[in-house]
Amino acid sequence: MKGPLRILHVASGDLWAGAEVAIFHLACALSANPDVKIEIALLNDGELAARLRSASIPVHVFDERQHGIFSLLLKVRALIRQLQPHIVHTHRGKEHLLGALAAALVPGRVSLRTVHGSAETIAGRHPGLRDVARHKLDRFVAGFQRCAIAVSAPLAAELGKSLPGMPIRTIVNGIDRKTIQAAAAQPGGPIAPDRIGICFSGRLVAVKRVDIFLAAARIVLDAHPGRYVFHVIGDGPLRAQLEAQARDLQLGHCCVFSGFLPNALPLLNSMGALVLTSDHEGTPMVALEALALGVPVVAHAVGGLVPLIGSAAQGLLVGSQDPAGIARGIIATAPPDRPTPAERNNLLPAEYRIENSVAAHLALYRELLAGTPERH
């Protein structure tokens, strides 16, 4: 191969959530390598696109609100023909479809995918016809790709069942701690700095189980009135429902819904703990960010959170989603007599540094270009 390794990532960019944060950190680190040329194709012109442009990474936006699936396929294929990337790397379902098929229509392109989390279905509901059809289509599309990256070992095991025969590699997400610290140093912070802040940060959707976080908040406040303030950082379709729950629980001024924050890190940096009560997770970027800032994490023991928190310098895994158990975890991790944090040490395990993620991705890219990877 002559010249730099050319990589095209295909992503949605509709949100600024875990997958988008992971893509941004990876793209920035890859672009710093003189032997790599990276460009990004997005289906939405949002926060991810803006941040990539600020980092001088070429971005191509094909607005999915203005184009049907066939039109998008043709546009992605035209971009691949123009750029001639060695690697087409896709993220999430629709992008897998577009990137894999478009790459297959241009001779010599190698395509792979990253799966950032389990399929999100309504708890307790059996898969419907649409779910079954979507899964069958995804398995068909996977046949045009050479490998799938899982961001945690539990997710890799799950993919081994849903995509039988496809090589699966586990590469955990990584972050640049210096970038996180710089963003966290910008103005911002808690509304009640004299109290211990406890926060959830993420999309307000069913799988995140923010209802459990709020129920746990009520228990903590009953046990230690006046010592804690709870923050819900993020937005989503369940916001009104969750705000109604907070009112029913009479959380009052002790629970603050911050909405989406373009930079939530200053607020996160001031917290006594981050709490994650999800039904399932890959390797959530907000947990990496918290640990890099020295903020301990209390988490339901699922997915990539198990090895992450299990190897972190400080944090607590909770075996069930019982609000009382989550409340006990919060009090144990950020006790009521603990002063508000002024200075913290890095709690992030070394394997989640961005340089390790980049090295693993580059090794896999080169292996794919050399031949078919073995299943690990």
Secondary structure, 3 states (H helix, E strand, C coil): CCCCEEEEEEECCCCCCHHHHHHHHHHHHHHCCCCEEEEEEECCCCHHHHHHHHCCCCEEECCCCCCCHHHHHHHHHHHHHHHCCCEEEEECHHHHHHHHHHHHCCCCCEEEEEECCCCCCCCCCCCCHHHHHHHHHHHHHHCCCCCEEECCHHHHHHHHHHCCCCCEEECCCCECHHHHHHHHCCCCCCCCCCCEEEEEECCCCHHHCHHHHHHHHHHHHHHCCCCEEEEEECCCCCHHHHHHHHHHCCCHHHEEEEECCCCCHHHHHCCCEEEECCCCCCCCHHHHHHHHCCCCEEEECCCCHHHHHHHCCCEEEECCCCHHHHHHHHHHHCCCCCCCCCCCCCCCCHHHEHHHHHHHHHHHHHHHHHCCCCCC
